[in-house]
Amino acid sequence: MVQKNLSVLPMGGKNEAFGQYFIGQSYLATLSAAPIPTYNVTFEPRCRNNWHIHNAVSGGGQLLICIAGQGWYQEWGRPARPLNPGDVVNIPAGVKHWHGAAADSWFQHIAIEVPGEGTSTEWCESVDDAVYNSL
């Protein structure tokens, strides 16, 4: 079942390009490929991405702008924080983290890849159910 009316932005198709790094179904719409890659990412309830790191020689990182529903963001070694429409998360390069939907809500955020030199994403372990269910 696909939730409608999350935001005015396109939801996109099933996120098959990165689906292996998610638990649950996500959807991806490219809003801008250049000069700054910008995406609308939609998560079904309980969907979350794996722990990951945006690496860069200089600059880099990721900016999340929450636009619909409720979600979670967590940095390695820190408590998870709830995300709601209007919240902005600045994720510096080198910070291990994950983000995704709350258990009872669809969630959308705009993901902006911060320009940098030598940027890459390092995908790590999944966020297991025990950790997620404790939120």
SULWOLIN-V511128 format. One record per residue. N is the residue number from 1. PSI is psi in whole degrees, 0 to 359 (* if undefined). Layout:
BEGIN
{{N	PSI} {N	PSI}}
END
This chain:
BEGIN
{{1	131} {2	126} {3	134} {4	166} {5	37} {6	313} {7	178} {8	349} {9	151} {10	141} {11	329} {12	185} {13	177} {14	137} {15	73} {16	332} {17	325} {18	8} {19	329} {20	345} {21	14} {22	148} {23	122} {24	181} {25	131} {26	164} {27	147} {28	127} {29	122} {30	121} {31	326} {32	126} {33	331} {34	152} {35	344} {36	112} {37	124} {38	131} {39	148} {40	120} {41	127} {42	132} {43	132} {44	165} {45	138} {46	353} {47	137} {48	155} {49	166} {50	163} {51	141} {52	165} {53	131} {54	105} {55	154} {56	148} {57	319} {58	153} {59	215} {60	187} {61	196} {62	148} {63	127} {64	133} {65	112} {66	131} {67	343} {68	147} {69	194} {70	144} {71	192} {72	150} {73	137} {74	135} {75	147} {76	129} {77	4} {78	159} {79	151} {80	149} {81	141} {82	151} {83	137} {84	162} {85	133} {86	342} {87	144} {88	133} {89	121} {90	116} {91	105} {92	156} {93	144} {94	358} {95	120} {96	130} {97	172} {98	163} {99	154} {100	188} {101	154} {102	163} {103	331} {104	22} {105	142} {106	160} {107	139} {108	140} {109	153} {110	129} {111	123} {112	125} {113	115} {114	128} {115	145} {116	179} {117	134} {118	41} {119	147} {120	160} {121	128} {122	111} {123	134} {124	204} {125	161} {126	160} {127	107} {128	162} {129	324} {130	316} {131	311} {132	315} {133	344} {134	353} {135	*}}
END
